[in-house]
């Protein structure tokens, strides 16, 4: 895509590691807990696809393409045809269309007072490839979590993680536009990790579950060091989801769940462990401080790179094959 675009690559894309996110449910020892019907995650998928079609309709490559980068791709689609591959190799719209319809752009957020872009960018995608990768990840990760924890908690984690990713991205990337749902997706991955940690005592095969999940997260974050991938959105979303998992995804201890099967004179175990309450309090404090500090720095127009001269390597590491630019 044009050098001004940063796509937020999808998380947990099943890169040949043999892991399916839904398999982690087998680690939980209690099979009697309520299973919710997943409808919110499918609605998110439909909304993202519908938004992409609307963006392509507005883009109208046959009418607006000036031909400098070549002809439109898939002309049989009419006004839904894609920009030339030199302009956008992901089979999608132009940078100007994405910017017009809500892409994350630092100048417009800070100086144009368009804070809504911190949320709107989550629903935009740079192309068909970008959209498919993110939506497949959302289905694999989100449906399992929604079935176990319900639509309210997973919806909150998804949206707040997307917002957290946008805030961190805006603080460190101020010369490009950014789009994509992967900040929210990394939030779901982070929530899966913290859910495993805070509910540690009620899982079997703890080490296998932890190692598998950490490897998947590490692989996806490592992909973020490639150019034109907004890894700050990944990191911000992951950290937000990780903390929210401690707050929203607590499970009662197995002994408390089985209290109805105990003899009348037996003492029921407490619903939660002391360390779960500690995680909860610390996470709430960090979330409040993090969002407050991030928003204050953002709308004051501060550049995160001024406070961390090495942080730019978290999003792109220059090599002989590519340069990171600004």
C-alpha angles and dihedrals in degrees: 000000000000112000091251093066126089116187121203103226116219121258129237098017096171093249096190094292095123092234125131115188093224090062091073089074089075090067092069113094097209113077096173100075120116118274115212124214109248112230105132096065092050088049089053089053092050091047093051093048092047090049091052091052090049091050091051090049091054091043092060097182097192091059102036104034110104094198097240092123097035136270128323116271121241094011091181086077090068114207088359091065118122131254117261112284091244088060096041120005091184094071099250147107131305125275091247092056093050091048092049093050099049114291116161108266120167098214094052093045096048106028098023093048091230099143090155087079088075086071104027093059089064090068097049127084132195095226149330092285092050092047095048093048093051096043094049089051091048092052094048095046105027102048093055092049093046091050090054102038107021134246098281097061095039091046091052092048092048096050098040091046090052089051092048090051091050093050094051091044091052092050094055106025111054105149101057138053120243133202138170146088097249094102086063091043092052086050089060090049090050090049090052089055096048091044089057092048098046092045093041097130095058097053130089122208088030096166094050092049093046096046093047093050095045091050091051092049092047092050093050093047090048090056087058092071089072117103119268092023116113102225093167088067088051093050095044092048093046094051092047093049091044092057093041090054090063089051103041108024103058115142124202116250116268092242091055092048091053094046092109090064094054124100114268093251094048118107114241117226121244118272094238137020122246092245090057090059090048091052089048095053095043092048094050091051093047092048093051093045093043097050093042094049093043095050093045092051092045097052091043085061097242122161114226091210089067089064096041117034094186101043093092087074088067089070102034134010113198118229138170089272099053144014124222098215116194 
